[in-house]
Amino acid sequence: MSESTQSKAVVNDTLIEARPAPSSATGPLRWLQDNLFGGWGNTLLTLLSLWLIWLVLPGALQWSLIDAVWTGGSDACRANPDGACWPFITQRWDQFLYGFYEESERWRVNLVLAGLFAGIAWLVWERAPARNLVGLFMLFGFPLLAYLFLYGVPALGLPVVSTDQWGGFMLTLVIALTGIVVSLPLGVVLALGRRSQMPVVRSLCIIFIEFWRGVPLITVLFMASVMFPLFLPDGVTVDQLLRAMVGVSLFASAYMAEVVRGGLQAISKGQYEGASSLGLGYWQSMRLVILPQALKIVIPGIVNTFIGLFKDTTLVLIIGLLDLLGMVQSALADAQWSIRSVPYTGYVFVGFVFWCSCYGMAIYSRRLEEKLNTGHSK
C-alpha cells in the first residue's frame, strides 16, 4: 500500500488556552438575567411591560381597593361613585350563585357543588385510592345524578325546580361541564371516524365536523331555541336548557374532533404496525396503544377547547338563559344600583371568576403534561 493511501493521524501538540468554567450562579439576579434581561429583545419587552404596569396598576388598585366601598348599600356607593362598589356583589351574591333557584332548595345546589369539587380534588390527588373508578363515576355517573338532584325527583322527596329558575354560576357550571363531558368522547369517535377506511363513515364524520365548525355558536343557540321547536309535533316540547346543552356539546365536539385528529396524525406508522404485530384488533390497538399517546400529545389543545367552551357559555344570555354574566346584567337593570361604578364592578367580578376558573384548568393541564412528559416547557 502506497504512502499516499495510508491514513495519517494528526496530532496537535499545542495547548488550548484555559477557559472559565460555565457559570453556575443562582439566586434572584440570575433569575432576572435568564428570564427578563437575557438579551436586548427580552430587555426591551421587560421595560415595555414595566411601563404598561406602571400606567395601569396604580389606577386599578386605587379604584378597586383604596377608594372602593366595602360596606353599606347602594347609598354608600352613590356617595362615592369613583371607587368600586363591592356591596353590589355581596348583597346579590345568592342571586349570582343560584339564579332564581328556590331558596328552600338551595341546599341541593350546595351539595352538588361540594360533590363536584370533592371529585375534582380526588382526581387531582395522585395517591388517591380508586382514582380510575372515581374518574369513571365523575365522567358518566355524576352528571346524571347531579341533574336529577337539581331538577328534582318527587318520588324521592325532592320537589321539581324547573330549569327556567336555574341561573348564575350554577348554570354556567351545568352547561360547561355538560359540554366538556360530552365533547371529549364524542370528539374522539368523530376523529376516528374521519380517519376510517370506510367511505360512508368517513364522509358522515367529515360532514358533521365541517358543518358545526362552519356555523357560529350564536347561530346554533338561536336554532336550538327558536327554530328547533318549529319542527316538533304539536304538544311536544323540549326543555330550553336541554336544547342549549345539546347545541353547545355538539359544537364543542366538532372542534375536539380536530384536536384529537391532530394527535392521531402525529403517531408514527410504526406504532400502528407494532400493535398489529401483537395481534391486537382495531379497537384494542386504539384503546391500548394509539389513543393514550395521541391524547397525551394534544393535552394543550384539549384544555384550550375546554377553556373556550367554558367562556362561550356566556352566549346563552341571548336565548334568555341567565348564567353568571346574565345575572349580573339583569341586576344592573335595578334602579337602586344605577350608579356609575356598579357596572364596572359587576364586570370585573365576572371577569375575575372566569379567569380563576380558566387559569385553574390551565395549571392542572401543565401539571398533567409534566407528569406525562408531554412537553419541554413549564
Beta strands, then each sheet from edge to edge (+ up, - down):
end
